[in-house]
Amino acid sequence: METLSALQSLGLELPSPAYIAGAILFGVIGMAAYWHGKRTQQRGRRWLGVALMFYPYAVSQTWVLYLVGTVLCAGLWWEWG
């Protein structure tokens, strides 16, 4: 527990379980979209998949993670139709 308190004193915090679940969810959706886009030679779907897989590394707040993930999934749905 000393390590955890030392990290917190430096301003670092562990992500919440909701953040981890969202990052995994959007990462799996992104991986499936990338594979499908690669297989069908559709660049838009492939790049949306890449964005879904990697944007959680740039976002630190849970509500922003879900907002951006929902928007990217809506773009994927729009691209799919």
PDB file of N, CA, C and O in Angstrom:
ATOM      1  N   MET A   1       0.806  -1.193   0.000  1.00  0.00           N
ATOM      2  CA  MET A   1       0.000   0.000   0.000  1.00  0.00           C
ATOM      3  C   MET A   1       0.852   1.260   0.000  1.00  0.00           C
ATOM      4  O   MET A   1       0.362   2.339  -0.333  1.00  0.00           O
ATOM      5  N   GLU A   2       2.125   1.134   0.371  1.00  0.00           N
ATOM      6  CA  GLU A   2       2.987   2.308   0.357  1.00  0.00           C
ATOM      7  C   GLU A   2       3.206   2.790  -1.073  1.00  0.00           C
ATOM      8  O   GLU A   2       3.312   3.993  -1.312  1.00  0.00           O
ATOM      9  N   THR A   3       3.275   1.871  -2.016  1.00  0.00           N
ATOM     10  CA  THR A   3       3.472   2.242  -3.413  1.00  0.00           C
ATOM     11  C   THR A   3       2.275   3.015  -3.933  1.00  0.00           C
ATOM     12  O   THR A   3       2.436   4.008  -4.642  1.00  0.00           O
ATOM     13  N   LEU A   4       1.076   2.568  -3.587  1.00  0.00           N
ATOM     14  CA  LEU A   4      -0.137   3.247  -4.022  1.00  0.00           C
ATOM     15  C   LEU A   4      -0.213   4.654  -3.461  1.00  0.00           C
ATOM     16  O   LEU A   4      -0.574   5.580  -4.187  1.00  0.00           O
ATOM     17  N   SER A   5       0.109   4.839  -2.211  1.00  0.00           N
ATOM     18  CA  SER A   5       0.074   6.179  -1.618  1.00  0.00           C
ATOM     19  C   SER A   5       1.182   7.058  -2.191  1.00  0.00           C
ATOM     20  O   SER A   5       1.008   8.270  -2.315  1.00  0.00           O
ATOM     21  N   ALA A   6       2.317   6.458  -2.542  1.00  0.00           N
ATOM     22  CA  ALA A   6       3.392   7.233  -3.171  1.00  0.00           C
ATOM     23  C   ALA A   6       2.968   7.712  -4.557  1.00  0.00           C
ATOM     24  O   ALA A   6       3.248   8.851  -4.931  1.00  0.00           O
ATOM     25  N   LEU A   7       2.301   6.860  -5.312  1.00  0.00           N
ATOM     26  CA  LEU A   7       1.811   7.261  -6.634  1.00  0.00           C
ATOM     27  C   LEU A   7       0.742   8.334  -6.524  1.00  0.00           C
ATOM     28  O   LEU A   7       0.719   9.269  -7.324  1.00  0.00           O
ATOM     29  N   GLN A   8      -0.142   8.211  -5.543  1.00  0.00           N
ATOM     30  CA  GLN A   8      -1.178   9.215  -5.348  1.00  0.00           C
ATOM     31  C   GLN A   8      -0.585  10.548  -4.925  1.00  0.00           C
ATOM     32  O   GLN A   8      -1.121  11.596  -5.288  1.00  0.00           O
ATOM     33  N   SER A   9       0.497  10.539  -4.174  1.00  0.00           N
ATOM     34  CA  SER A   9       1.137  11.792  -3.783  1.00  0.00           C
ATOM     35  C   SER A   9       1.781  12.482  -4.986  1.00  0.00           C
ATOM     36  O   SER A   9       1.964  13.699  -4.976  1.00  0.00           O
ATOM     37  N   LEU A  10       2.126  11.714  -6.022  1.00  0.00           N
ATOM     38  CA  LEU A  10       2.662  12.284  -7.256  1.00  0.00           C
ATOM     39  C   LEU A  10       1.570  12.765  -8.201  1.00  0.00           C
ATOM     40  O   LEU A  10       1.862  13.350  -9.244  1.00  0.00           O
ATOM     41  N   GLY A  11       0.299  12.518  -7.837  1.00  0.00           N
ATOM     42  CA  GLY A  11      -0.815  12.950  -8.670  1.00  0.00           C
ATOM     43  C   GLY A  11      -1.290  11.885  -9.641  1.00  0.00           C
ATOM     44  O   GLY A  11      -2.102  12.181 -10.517  1.00  0.00           O
ATOM     45  N   LEU A  12      -0.811  10.659  -9.512  1.00  0.00           N
ATOM     46  CA  LEU A  12      -1.227   9.572 -10.385  1.00  0.00           C
ATOM     47  C   LEU A  12      -2.321   8.765  -9.708  1.00  0.00           C
ATOM     48  O   LEU A  12      -2.232   8.453  -8.521  1.00  0.00           O
ATOM     49  N   GLU A  13      -3.354   8.428 -10.472  1.00  0.00           N
ATOM     50  CA  GLU A  13      -4.453   7.639  -9.933  1.00  0.00           C
ATOM     51  C   GLU A  13      -4.723   6.455 -10.841  1.00  0.00           C
ATOM     52  O   GLU A  13      -4.519   6.528 -12.053  1.00  0.00           O
ATOM     53  N   LEU A  14      -5.177   5.377 -10.255  1.00  0.00           N
ATOM     54  CA  LEU A  14      -5.571   4.222 -11.038  1.00  0.00           C
ATOM     55  C   LEU A  14      -6.923   4.486 -11.686  1.00  0.00           C
ATOM     56  O   LEU A  14      -7.760   5.168 -11.095  1.00  0.00           O
ATOM     57  N   PRO A  15      -7.157   3.962 -12.889  1.00  0.00           N
ATOM     58  CA  PRO A  15      -8.457   4.169 -13.529  1.00  0.00           C
ATOM     59  C   PRO A  15      -9.555   3.400 -12.804  1.00  0.00           C
ATOM     60  O   PRO A  15      -9.304   2.387 -12.152  1.00  0.00           O
ATOM     61  N   SER A  16     -10.774   3.906 -12.935  1.00  0.00           N
ATOM     62  CA  SER A  16     -11.909   3.249 -12.288  1.00  0.00           C
ATOM     63  C   SER A  16     -12.282   1.977 -13.057  1.00  0.00           C
ATOM     64  O   SER A  16     -11.913   1.822 -14.221  1.00  0.00           O
ATOM     65  N   PRO A  17     -13.010   1.075 -12.408  1.00  0.00           N
ATOM     66  CA  PRO A  17     -13.465  -0.124 -13.113  1.00  0.00           C
ATOM     67  C   PRO A  17     -14.344   0.195 -14.328  1.00  0.00           C
ATOM     68  O   PRO A  17     -14.312  -0.531 -15.321  1.00  0.00           O
ATOM     69  N   ALA A  18     -15.128   1.278 -14.253  1.00  0.00           N
ATOM     70  CA  ALA A  18     -15.957   1.672 -15.395  1.00  0.00           C
ATOM     71  C   ALA A  18     -15.087   2.105 -16.569  1.00  0.00           C
ATOM     72  O   ALA A  18     -15.422   1.826 -17.720  1.00  0.00           O
ATOM     73  N   TYR A  19     -13.985   2.777 -16.294  1.00  0.00           N
ATOM     74  CA  TYR A  19     -13.065   3.196 -17.355  1.00  0.00           C
ATOM     75  C   TYR A  19     -12.407   1.978 -18.002  1.00  0.00           C
ATOM     76  O   TYR A  19     -12.310   1.897 -19.227  1.00  0.00           O
ATOM     77  N   ILE A  20     -11.960   1.045 -17.187  1.00  0.00           N
ATOM     78  CA  ILE A  20     -11.309  -0.158 -17.714  1.00  0.00           C
ATOM     79  C   ILE A  20     -12.286  -0.969 -18.561  1.00  0.00           C
ATOM     80  O   ILE A  20     -11.921  -1.465 -19.627  1.00  0.00           O
ATOM     81  N   ALA A  21     -13.520  -1.104 -18.092  1.00  0.00           N
ATOM     82  CA  ALA A  21     -14.535  -1.845 -18.853  1.00  0.00           C
ATOM     83  C   ALA A  21     -14.827  -1.155 -20.182  1.00  0.00           C
ATOM     84  O   ALA A  21     -14.964  -1.822 -21.208  1.00  0.00           O
ATOM     85  N   GLY A  22     -14.922   0.162 -20.174  1.00  0.00           N
ATOM     86  CA  GLY A  22     -15.169   0.898 -21.414  1.00  0.00           C
ATOM     87  C   GLY A  22     -14.015   0.784 -22.383  1.00  0.00           C
ATOM     88  O   GLY A  22     -14.230   0.631 -23.585  1.00  0.00           O
ATOM     89  N   ALA A  23     -12.794   0.855 -21.881  1.00  0.00           N
ATOM     90  CA  ALA A  23     -11.623   0.741 -22.745  1.00  0.00           C
ATOM     91  C   ALA A  23     -11.558  -0.644 -23.392  1.00  0.00           C
ATOM     92  O   ALA A  23     -11.220  -0.767 -24.569  1.00  0.00           O
ATOM     93  N   ILE A  24     -11.880  -1.671 -22.629  1.00  0.00           N
ATOM     94  CA  ILE A  24     -11.889  -3.030 -23.183  1.00  0.00           C
ATOM     95  C   ILE A  24     -13.017  -3.177 -24.198  1.00  0.00           C
ATOM     96  O   ILE A  24     -12.805  -3.734 -25.275  1.00  0.00           O
ATOM     97  N   LEU A  25     -14.204  -2.690 -23.873  1.00  0.00           N
ATOM     98  CA  LEU A  25     -15.350  -2.787 -24.770  1.00  0.00           C
ATOM     99  C   LEU A  25     -15.077  -2.103 -26.109  1.00  0.00           C
ATOM    100  O   LEU A  25     -15.264  -2.707 -27.166  1.00  0.00           O
ATOM    101  N   PHE A  26     -14.635  -0.850 -26.066  1.00  0.00           N
ATOM    102  CA  PHE A  26     -14.396  -0.119 -27.301  1.00  0.00           C
ATOM    103  C   PHE A  26     -13.178  -0.676 -28.046  1.00  0.00           C
ATOM    104  O   PHE A  26     -13.124  -0.612 -29.274  1.00  0.00           O
ATOM    105  N   GLY A  27     -12.218  -1.213 -27.325  1.00  0.00           N
ATOM    106  CA  GLY A  27     -11.078  -1.841 -27.976  1.00  0.00           C
ATOM    107  C   GLY A  27     -11.462  -3.087 -28.754  1.00  0.00           C
ATOM    108  O   GLY A  27     -10.974  -3.305 -29.863  1.00  0.00           O
ATOM    109  N   VAL A  28     -12.337  -3.910 -28.177  1.00  0.00           N
ATOM    110  CA  VAL A  28     -12.796  -5.118 -28.861  1.00  0.00           C
ATOM    111  C   VAL A  28     -13.642  -4.762 -30.075  1.00  0.00           C
ATOM    112  O   VAL A  28     -13.500  -5.382 -31.129  1.00  0.00           O
ATOM    113  N   ILE A  29     -14.519  -3.774 -29.943  1.00  0.00           N
ATOM    114  CA  ILE A  29     -15.317  -3.323 -31.083  1.00  0.00           C
ATOM    115  C   ILE A  29     -14.395  -2.785 -32.174  1.00  0.00           C
ATOM    116  O   ILE A  29     -14.599  -3.065 -33.356  1.00  0.00           O
ATOM    117  N   GLY A  30     -13.388  -2.019 -31.782  1.00  0.00           N
ATOM    118  CA  GLY A  30     -12.437  -1.478 -32.749  1.00  0.00           C
ATOM    119  C   GLY A  30     -11.639  -2.565 -33.444  1.00  0.00           C
ATOM    120  O   GLY A  30     -11.384  -2.475 -34.645  1.00  0.00           O
ATOM    121  N   MET A  31     -11.245  -3.583 -32.711  1.00  0.00           N
ATOM    122  CA  MET A  31     -10.488  -4.680 -33.315  1.00  0.00           C
ATOM    123  C   MET A  31     -11.345  -5.422 -34.349  1.00  0.00           C
ATOM    124  O   MET A  31     -10.867  -5.759 -35.432  1.00  0.00           O
ATOM    125  N   ALA A  32     -12.612  -5.670 -34.005  1.00  0.00           N
ATOM    126  CA  ALA A  32     -13.515  -6.348 -34.943  1.00  0.00           C
ATOM    127  C   ALA A  32     -13.744  -5.478 -36.183  1.00  0.00           C
ATOM    128  O   ALA A  32     -13.771  -5.995 -37.300  1.00  0.00           O
ATOM    129  N   ALA A  33     -13.906  -4.181 -36.001  1.00  0.00           N
ATOM    130  CA  ALA A  33     -14.119  -3.279 -37.139  1.00  0.00           C
ATOM    131  C   ALA A  33     -12.874  -3.211 -38.014  1.00  0.00           C
ATOM    132  O   ALA A  33     -12.977  -3.180 -39.241  1.00  0.00           O
ATOM    133  N   TYR A  34     -11.708  -3.188 -37.397  1.00  0.00           N
ATOM    134  CA  TYR A  34     -10.463  -3.162 -38.173  1.00  0.00           C
ATOM    135  C   TYR A  34     -10.312  -4.427 -39.005  1.00  0.00           C
ATOM    136  O   TYR A  34     -10.021  -4.356 -40.199  1.00  0.00           O
ATOM    137  N   TRP A  35     -10.508  -5.583 -38.379  1.00  0.00           N
ATOM    138  CA  TRP A  35     -10.373  -6.850 -39.104  1.00  0.00           C
ATOM    139  C   TRP A  35     -11.369  -6.931 -40.260  1.00  0.00           C
ATOM    140  O   TRP A  35     -11.027  -7.358 -41.362  1.00  0.00           O
ATOM    141  N   HIS A  36     -12.620  -6.508 -39.986  1.00  0.00           N
ATOM    142  CA  HIS A  36     -13.632  -6.574 -41.040  1.00  0.00           C
ATOM    143  C   HIS A  36     -13.310  -5.586 -42.161  1.00  0.00           C
ATOM    144  O   HIS A  36     -13.466  -5.914 -43.338  1.00  0.00           O
ATOM    145  N   GLY A  37     -12.866  -4.388 -41.809  1.00  0.00           N
ATOM    146  CA  GLY A  37     -12.490  -3.409 -42.816  1.00  0.00           C
ATOM    147  C   GLY A  37     -11.294  -3.846 -43.637  1.00  0.00           C
ATOM    148  O   GLY A  37     -11.228  -3.575 -44.836  1.00  0.00           O
ATOM    149  N   LYS A  38     -10.363  -4.511 -43.011  1.00  0.00           N
ATOM    150  CA  LYS A  38      -9.189  -5.015 -43.729  1.00  0.00           C
ATOM    151  C   LYS A  38      -9.584  -6.135 -44.690  1.00  0.00           C
ATOM    152  O   LYS A  38      -9.114  -6.189 -45.826  1.00  0.00           O
ATOM    153  N   ARG A  39     -10.448  -7.022 -44.218  1.00  0.00           N
ATOM    154  CA  ARG A  39     -10.868  -8.147 -45.039  1.00  0.00           C
ATOM    155  C   ARG A  39     -11.696  -7.699 -46.244  1.00  0.00           C
ATOM    156  O   ARG A  39     -11.572  -8.275 -47.325  1.00  0.00           O
ATOM    157  N   THR A  40     -12.536  -6.680 -46.068  1.00  0.00           N
ATOM    158  CA  THR A  40     -13.412  -6.221 -47.145  1.00  0.00           C
ATOM    159  C   THR A  40     -12.849  -5.025 -47.907  1.00  0.00           C
ATOM    160  O   THR A  40     -13.514  -4.480 -48.787  1.00  0.00           O
ATOM    161  N   GLN A  41     -11.612  -4.610 -47.568  1.00  0.00           N
ATOM    162  CA  GLN A  41     -10.936  -3.490 -48.245  1.00  0.00           C
ATOM    163  C   GLN A  41     -11.712  -2.175 -48.130  1.00  0.00           C
ATOM    164  O   GLN A  41     -11.828  -1.433 -49.105  1.00  0.00           O
ATOM    165  N   GLN A  42     -12.243  -1.890 -46.939  1.00  0.00           N
ATOM    166  CA  GLN A  42     -12.963  -0.642 -46.687  1.00  0.00           C
ATOM    167  C   GLN A  42     -12.145   0.203 -45.722  1.00  0.00           C
ATOM    168  O   GLN A  42     -12.048  -0.098 -44.533  1.00  0.00           O
ATOM    169  N   ARG A  43     -11.554   1.275 -46.266  1.00  0.00           N
ATOM    170  CA  ARG A  43     -10.633   2.095 -45.482  1.00  0.00           C
ATOM    171  C   ARG A  43     -11.306   2.822 -44.330  1.00  0.00           C
ATOM    172  O   ARG A  43     -10.722   2.936 -43.253  1.00  0.00           O
ATOM    173  N   GLY A  44     -12.530   3.320 -44.534  1.00  0.00           N
ATOM    174  CA  GLY A  44     -13.221   4.050 -43.478  1.00  0.00           C
ATOM    175  C   GLY A  44     -13.473   3.203 -42.254  1.00  0.00           C
ATOM    176  O   GLY A  44     -13.255   3.640 -41.124  1.00  0.00           O
ATOM    177  N   ARG A  45     -13.931   1.993 -42.485  1.00  0.00           N
ATOM    178  CA  ARG A  45     -14.198   1.078 -41.375  1.00  0.00           C
ATOM    179  C   ARG A  45     -12.903   0.698 -40.665  1.00  0.00           C
ATOM    180  O   ARG A  45     -12.862   0.575 -39.441  1.00  0.00           O
ATOM    181  N   ARG A  46     -11.856   0.515 -41.451  1.00  0.00           N
ATOM    182  CA  ARG A  46     -10.562   0.143 -40.871  1.00  0.00           C
ATOM    183  C   ARG A  46     -10.016   1.270 -39.989  1.00  0.00           C
ATOM    184  O   ARG A  46      -9.521   1.004 -38.894  1.00  0.00           O
ATOM    185  N   TRP A  47     -10.097   2.521 -40.447  1.00  0.00           N
ATOM    186  CA  TRP A  47      -9.571   3.634 -39.654  1.00  0.00           C
ATOM    187  C   TRP A  47     -10.428   3.932 -38.428  1.00  0.00           C
ATOM    188  O   TRP A  47      -9.905   4.344 -37.392  1.00  0.00           O
ATOM    189  N   LEU A  48     -11.744   3.727 -38.538  1.00  0.00           N
ATOM    190  CA  LEU A  48     -12.580   3.873 -37.346  1.00  0.00           C
ATOM    191  C   LEU A  48     -12.232   2.804 -36.315  1.00  0.00           C
ATOM    192  O   LEU A  48     -12.256   3.065 -35.112  1.00  0.00           O
ATOM    193  N   GLY A  49     -11.911   1.614 -36.783  1.00  0.00           N
ATOM    194  CA  GLY A  49     -11.476   0.553 -35.872  1.00  0.00           C
ATOM    195  C   GLY A  49     -10.178   0.915 -35.168  1.00  0.00           C
ATOM    196  O   GLY A  49     -10.031   0.679 -33.969  1.00  0.00           O
ATOM    197  N   VAL A  50      -9.239   1.486 -35.910  1.00  0.00           N
ATOM    198  CA  VAL A  50      -7.974   1.919 -35.308  1.00  0.00           C
ATOM    199  C   VAL A  50      -8.232   2.997 -34.258  1.00  0.00           C
ATOM    200  O   VAL A  50      -7.656   2.969 -33.171  1.00  0.00           O
ATOM    201  N   ALA A  51      -9.103   3.944 -34.596  1.00  0.00           N
ATOM    202  CA  ALA A  51      -9.423   5.015 -33.648  1.00  0.00           C
ATOM    203  C   ALA A  51     -10.065   4.446 -32.380  1.00  0.00           C
ATOM    204  O   ALA A  51      -9.729   4.865 -31.272  1.00  0.00           O
ATOM    205  N   LEU A  52     -10.979   3.500 -32.540  1.00  0.00           N
ATOM    206  CA  LEU A  52     -11.620   2.896 -31.369  1.00  0.00           C
ATOM    207  C   LEU A  52     -10.626   2.129 -30.501  1.00  0.00           C
ATOM    208  O   LEU A  52     -10.768   2.095 -29.279  1.00  0.00           O
ATOM    209  N   MET A  53      -9.636   1.523 -31.114  1.00  0.00           N
ATOM    210  CA  MET A  53      -8.663   0.762 -30.327  1.00  0.00           C
ATOM    211  C   MET A  53      -7.710   1.658 -29.543  1.00  0.00           C
ATOM    212  O   MET A  53      -7.310   1.312 -28.431  1.00  0.00           O
ATOM    213  N   PHE A  54      -7.340   2.812 -30.113  1.00  0.00           N
ATOM    214  CA  PHE A  54      -6.247   3.568 -29.515  1.00  0.00           C
ATOM    215  C   PHE A  54      -6.640   4.874 -28.814  1.00  0.00           C
ATOM    216  O   PHE A  54      -5.813   5.443 -28.102  1.00  0.00           O
ATOM    217  N   TYR A  55      -7.873   5.370 -28.989  1.00  0.00           N
ATOM    218  CA  TYR A  55      -8.197   6.639 -28.338  1.00  0.00           C
ATOM    219  C   TYR A  55      -8.244   6.551 -26.813  1.00  0.00           C
ATOM    220  O   TYR A  55      -8.009   7.577 -26.173  1.00  0.00           O
ATOM    221  N   PRO A  56      -8.529   5.406 -26.175  1.00  0.00           N
ATOM    222  CA  PRO A  56      -8.512   5.389 -24.709  1.00  0.00           C
ATOM    223  C   PRO A  56      -7.166   5.770 -24.104  1.00  0.00           C
ATOM    224  O   PRO A  56      -7.112   6.176 -22.943  1.00  0.00           O
ATOM    225  N   TYR A  57      -6.082   5.648 -24.862  1.00  0.00           N
ATOM    226  CA  TYR A  57      -4.776   6.045 -24.340  1.00  0.00           C
ATOM    227  C   TYR A  57      -4.640   7.559 -24.241  1.00  0.00           C
ATOM    228  O   TYR A  57      -3.791   8.052 -23.499  1.00  0.00           O
ATOM    229  N   ALA A  58      -5.460   8.303 -24.973  1.00  0.00           N
ATOM    230  CA  ALA A  58      -5.372   9.757 -24.983  1.00  0.00           C
ATOM    231  C   ALA A  58      -6.423  10.415 -24.088  1.00  0.00           C
ATOM    232  O   ALA A  58      -6.376  11.628 -23.880  1.00  0.00           O
ATOM    233  N   VAL A  59      -7.360   9.646 -23.559  1.00  0.00           N
ATOM    234  CA  VAL A  59      -8.471  10.177 -22.769  1.00  0.00           C
ATOM    235  C   VAL A  59      -8.315   9.697 -21.332  1.00  0.00           C
ATOM    236  O   VAL A  59      -8.047   8.520 -21.091  1.00  0.00           O
ATOM    237  N   SER A  60      -8.482  10.606 -20.382  1.00  0.00           N
ATOM    238  CA  SER A  60      -8.299  10.210 -18.987  1.00  0.00           C
ATOM    239  C   SER A  60      -9.584  10.201 -18.169  1.00  0.00           C
ATOM    240  O   SER A  60      -9.618   9.604 -17.092  1.00  0.00           O
ATOM    241  N   GLN A  61     -10.626  10.839 -18.646  1.00  0.00           N
ATOM    242  CA  GLN A  61     -11.873  10.885 -17.882  1.00  0.00           C
ATOM    243  C   GLN A  61     -12.861   9.868 -18.430  1.00  0.00           C
ATOM    244  O   GLN A  61     -12.954   9.670 -19.641  1.00  0.00           O
ATOM    245  N   THR A  62     -13.597   9.227 -17.532  1.00  0.00           N
ATOM    246  CA  THR A  62     -14.499   8.151 -17.914  1.00  0.00           C
ATOM    247  C   THR A  62     -15.629   8.644 -18.806  1.00  0.00           C
ATOM    248  O   THR A  62     -15.970   7.985 -19.788  1.00  0.00           O
ATOM    249  N   TRP A  63     -16.215   9.791 -18.481  1.00  0.00           N
ATOM    250  CA  TRP A  63     -17.338  10.271 -19.283  1.00  0.00           C
ATOM    251  C   TRP A  63     -16.889  10.652 -20.691  1.00  0.00           C
ATOM    252  O   TRP A  63     -17.655  10.497 -21.641  1.00  0.00           O
ATOM    253  N   VAL A  64     -15.670  11.142 -20.839  1.00  0.00           N
ATOM    254  CA  VAL A  64     -15.142  11.465 -22.170  1.00  0.00           C
ATOM    255  C   VAL A  64     -14.886  10.175 -22.944  1.00  0.00           C
ATOM    256  O   VAL A  64     -15.128  10.117 -24.150  1.00  0.00           O
ATOM    257  N   LEU A  65     -14.399   9.145 -22.260  1.00  0.00           N
ATOM    258  CA  LEU A  65     -14.171   7.847 -22.894  1.00  0.00           C
ATOM    259  C   LEU A  65     -15.463   7.321 -23.505  1.00  0.00           C
ATOM    260  O   LEU A  65     -15.475   6.892 -24.659  1.00  0.00           O
ATOM    261  N   TYR A  66     -16.558   7.351 -22.733  1.00  0.00           N
ATOM    262  CA  TYR A  66     -17.826   6.834 -23.231  1.00  0.00           C
ATOM    263  C   TYR A  66     -18.430   7.747 -24.297  1.00  0.00           C
ATOM    264  O   TYR A  66     -19.062   7.254 -25.231  1.00  0.00           O
ATOM    265  N   LEU A  67     -18.254   9.050 -24.182  1.00  0.00           N
ATOM    266  CA  LEU A  67     -18.780   9.975 -25.187  1.00  0.00           C
ATOM    267  C   LEU A  67     -18.083   9.767 -26.532  1.00  0.00           C
ATOM    268  O   LEU A  67     -18.747   9.612 -27.557  1.00  0.00           O
ATOM    269  N   VAL A  68     -16.759   9.762 -26.532  1.00  0.00           N
ATOM    270  CA  VAL A  68     -16.006   9.584 -27.770  1.00  0.00           C
ATOM    271  C   VAL A  68     -16.243   8.185 -28.338  1.00  0.00           C
ATOM    272  O   VAL A  68     -16.383   8.031 -29.551  1.00  0.00           O
ATOM    273  N   GLY A  69     -16.289   7.179 -27.493  1.00  0.00           N
ATOM    274  CA  GLY A  69     -16.552   5.816 -27.949  1.00  0.00           C
ATOM    275  C   GLY A  69     -17.914   5.677 -28.595  1.00  0.00           C
ATOM    276  O   GLY A  69     -18.058   4.992 -29.608  1.00  0.00           O
ATOM    277  N   THR A  70     -18.912   6.320 -28.017  1.00  0.00           N
ATOM    278  CA  THR A  70     -20.252   6.279 -28.593  1.00  0.00           C
ATOM    279  C   THR A  70     -20.287   6.983 -29.944  1.00  0.00           C
ATOM    280  O   THR A  70     -20.926   6.501 -30.879  1.00  0.00           O
ATOM    281  N   VAL A  71     -19.607   8.117 -30.049  1.00  0.00           N
ATOM    282  CA  VAL A  71     -19.559   8.847 -31.321  1.00  0.00           C
ATOM    283  C   VAL A  71     -18.833   8.022 -32.388  1.00  0.00           C
ATOM    284  O   VAL A  71     -19.291   7.950 -33.529  1.00  0.00           O
ATOM    285  N   LEU A  72     -17.723   7.408 -32.033  1.00  0.00           N
ATOM    286  CA  LEU A  72     -17.003   6.577 -33.000  1.00  0.00           C
ATOM    287  C   LEU A  72     -17.811   5.336 -33.392  1.00  0.00           C
ATOM    288  O   LEU A  72     -17.779   4.924 -34.552  1.00  0.00           O
ATOM    289  N   CYS A  73     -18.525   4.744 -32.453  1.00  0.00           N
ATOM    290  CA  CYS A  73     -19.381   3.607 -32.793  1.00  0.00           C
ATOM    291  C   CYS A  73     -20.539   4.033 -33.687  1.00  0.00           C
ATOM    292  O   CYS A  73     -20.943   3.282 -34.575  1.00  0.00           O
ATOM    293  N   ALA A  74     -21.077   5.234 -33.462  1.00  0.00           N
ATOM    294  CA  ALA A  74     -22.118   5.753 -34.353  1.00  0.00           C
ATOM    295  C   ALA A  74     -21.555   5.981 -35.753  1.00  0.00           C
ATOM    296  O   ALA A  74     -22.233   5.702 -36.742  1.00  0.00           O
ATOM    297  N   GLY A  75     -20.327   6.482 -35.849  1.00  0.00           N
ATOM    298  CA  GLY A  75     -19.689   6.638 -37.152  1.00  0.00           C
ATOM    299  C   GLY A  75     -19.463   5.299 -37.815  1.00  0.00           C
ATOM    300  O   GLY A  75     -19.605   5.183 -39.032  1.00  0.00           O
ATOM    301  N   LEU A  76     -19.119   4.297 -37.053  1.00  0.00           N
ATOM    302  CA  LEU A  76     -18.938   2.952 -37.593  1.00  0.00           C
ATOM    303  C   LEU A  76     -20.269   2.403 -38.097  1.00  0.00           C
ATOM    304  O   LEU A  76     -20.333   1.790 -39.163  1.00  0.00           O
ATOM    305  N   TRP A  77     -21.322   2.627 -37.328  1.00  0.00           N
ATOM    306  CA  TRP A  77     -22.655   2.187 -37.739  1.00  0.00           C
ATOM    307  C   TRP A  77     -23.085   2.903 -39.010  1.00  0.00           C
ATOM    308  O   TRP A  77     -23.671   2.291 -39.903  1.00  0.00           O
ATOM    309  N   TRP A  78     -22.795   4.194 -39.094  1.00  0.00           N
ATOM    310  CA  TRP A  78     -23.129   4.980 -40.284  1.00  0.00           C
ATOM    311  C   TRP A  78     -22.343   4.460 -41.498  1.00  0.00           C
ATOM    312  O   TRP A  78     -22.882   4.376 -42.602  1.00  0.00           O
ATOM    313  N   GLU A  79     -21.088   4.120 -41.287  1.00  0.00           N
ATOM    314  CA  GLU A  79     -20.236   3.595 -42.356  1.00  0.00           C
ATOM    315  C   GLU A  79     -20.731   2.213 -42.796  1.00  0.00           C
ATOM    316  O   GLU A  79     -20.638   1.862 -43.972  1.00  0.00           O
ATOM    317  N   TRP A  80     -21.248   1.445 -41.863  1.00  0.00           N
ATOM    318  CA  TRP A  80     -21.693   0.087 -42.140  1.00  0.00           C
ATOM    319  C   TRP A  80     -22.931   0.088 -43.050  1.00  0.00           C
ATOM    320  O   TRP A  80     -23.099  -0.800 -43.886  1.00  0.00           O
ATOM    321  N   GLY A  81     -23.784   1.087 -42.876  1.00  0.00           N
ATOM    322  CA  GLY A  81     -25.065   1.120 -43.608  1.00  0.00           C
ATOM    323  C   GLY A  81     -25.024   1.590 -44.991  1.00  0.00           C
ATOM    324  O   GLY A  81     -26.058   1.641 -45.657  1.00  0.00           O
TER     325      GLY A  81
END
